[in-house]
Amino acid sequence: MADTATVQNTGSDDAAAEAAAEAAPSSPSTNGTAEETTGEVGIVDLLKAGVHFGHQTSRWNPKMRKYIFAERGGIYLIDLKKTLKELKRAVELVRETVTKGGSVLFVCTKRQLAGLIREEAIRSGSFFVTERWLGGTLTNFQTIKMNIQRLKELERGAEERAFEHYTKKEKLILEREQAKLNRYLDGIKDMNRLPGLVFVVDPRKEEIAVREAHRLNIPVVAIADTNADPDLLTVPIAGNDDAIRSVGLITGVIADTIEAAKREAPAQAGPAKEAQAYTYSTDKGGMAQGGEPDRRRRRRKPKPEVIAKRRQKDSATPSPA
């Protein structure tokens, strides 16, 4: 992805300026007409954030052709009117999902954007994945829930100082296990059911997450650059998926929509129902309800705390005379 600075370094200053003038609304003193805005965001805001800068012409997906405005200096420029149109569709879909009680899962594993996505997800009370996507997070949700339960057990044990009598090595093993689980599951450890919608930054990089959501018929809203495949996306928001300002602007709109929808949604009568767990069968190509795959379970080695309790019990048992 090329941001504003990258375009200038390629010697296309004049081309970028020309493209900006062409992509801007006819009245530069306004933020666009009512038809050219989404809430507080209009075409001028998208332009200033560099949303219109696509990838190099050698790195593109022909399926994104209809979202491309022009080619300047070896990069594609995105049609911001179409971006704004898709952003409006995304806002409506997010509002509808949240109003009906569904949750939104933010997915972005790019290092330079992880902090931003995490912040917006937390602000809107949503779930997020900013580390490596664990295969089966959606299609094998029952196993993920077991890992989440294990993480909560370790956190509770640490808070209650339940591991004080363990050996130094056993404590170290538990600490490492907790750190690893927390790294990958921290953003979804309170997700008791499958999300109602998945918001993705760069669907090409997050292809596994997109395909899992597609298999489960979970709507996917994504910031899609000119190298993305829009076929698996419910709403592809064509735009720069690398620049912080571009991603921050669009993600902020999604987060604001979630917050507003939660205020508008009627109060829940009770806690959300426990999720139905599904296991995706690659052999059968379908979903099995119940969460447990039809195969024999492998016998696992006892956990360190179990071994420690056994040792403590054995040492307390008096030896026969």
C-alpha positions, 0 to 999 in steps of 0.5 A: 500500500502506498500512503501519501509519503510513498507517492511523493517519493516516487516522484508523483507529487504533481500527479497526486495533487492532480488526483486530489483535485479531481477526487474532491467535491465540486465545492471545496469549501464544504465537506460534501453534500448530504449525499456525500457524507456519512455522519460527520465524515465526508469525501474531503475527510476521506481525501485528507486521510489518504483513503484514496491511495491504493496499491501499485498497479502491478499489485492489484486484483481485477475484481476491485476494478469498479472501485478504482478511479484512475492510475497516477504515478504507478499506483491506483487511486480509489473512487471515494464516492464509491468508498463513501457509498460502501461506508454508508452500507457498512454503517447501516449493517453494523447498526442493524447487527448491534441493535438486534443484540449482536456483537462485532469482532475487530480483526487486524494483525498488522503491527502498525495498526494493532494499537489503533484497532484495540483502542477502537474496539475497547472504546466501542465495547467490542471484541478484537484480535490483533495478534495472530489469528488462531485457525478455528477461532470461529469454525471451531469455537468450542475449542476456543472456549475451552482455551478461554476457560483455561485462561480464566482459571489461571487468572483466577488462580493467580489472583487468589495466590493459589499457586504459592505452594507450587515449585518454582518450575511449576509456577514458571510453566503456569506463567508461560501458559497464561501469558501465551493464552492471554496474548492470543485470547485477551480480546475475545475472552469475554465472547460467549457466543459467535459475533454477529459481524466481523470487521476486518482491516486488509481481508487479504492478510486476514483471509483465514478469518474472512473464510471462517466467517463466510462459512458460518454466514457471518457478515464481513465488513472490511477495508479492502485495498486494490489488491483484495478479493471482494467476493467473500466480503458482505460490504467491501469498503474500498480504501487504503488499508495500511495508512494509520490515518485512513484506517483510523478514520474508517474504524472510528466511524464503525466504532461510533456507530456501535456506540450509538447503536448500543444506546439506541438498543432496548435494554436486554432482559437478561444475560446473553444466552450461551453460544451454540458451539460449532465444529466445522468438518472439512471432510463433510464440508458442513457444521456439526452442532455440539462442538465435539468432533466425532473422534477419540480424544487423546489422553493428555498429560496432567497439568502442573497444578494437578501433579502438585496436588497429587504430590501434596496428597501423597506426602500427607498420607502416612506410610503403613507400619 
